Amino acid sequence: MAKRIALFPGSFDPFTNGHLDVVMRGTRLFDEIIIAIGNNSSKQRYIPVEQMVEIIEGLFKDEPKVSVAAYKGLTAEYAREVSARFLLRGLRNTTDFEYENTIAQANRHVNTDLETVFLITSPPLAAISSSIIREIHRFGGDVADFIPFPTSAIAGSGAQ
């Protein structure tokens, strides 16, 4: 039986407790999960990709099923490069579903061997997003309850 490799793509700017929840639940479904930080040239990052890779690697240092990588280009093509047959995605609400469904269809068009697997976010984590965390942090608010790493790791990132 082929190894079940899932790609968990995103900007992870920053990686949240919701992302952590999806990955940990995914480890029960897949043999390997690659957390893949995409580089979207049209977006200005709050936390540099290299720094986020290091932070996430630290979070999963004791979880052999999980690795972290940065990539450029189409997610479906990158999945093919790393032999991932699954995309792992978290859904917080119906708005996420509409958006993710469209992307899943496009990815399937590019890579017909790719299946997208959706996990519903655990209810206590569903109300928060990376963009909300960035906004709270940017204006000096405490984001410790929303991220699985010390807030000092993002201390210099964009705060006013």
Buried (B, 14 or more C-beta within 10 A) or exposed (E): EEEBBBBBBBBBBBBBBBBBBBBBBBBEEBEBBBBBBBEEEEEEBBBEBEBBBEBBBEBBEEEEBBBBBBBEEBBBBBBBEBEBBBBBBBBBEEEBBEEBBEBBEEBBEEBEEBBBBBBBBBEEBBEBBBEBBBEBBBEEBEBEEBBBBEBEBBEEBEEE
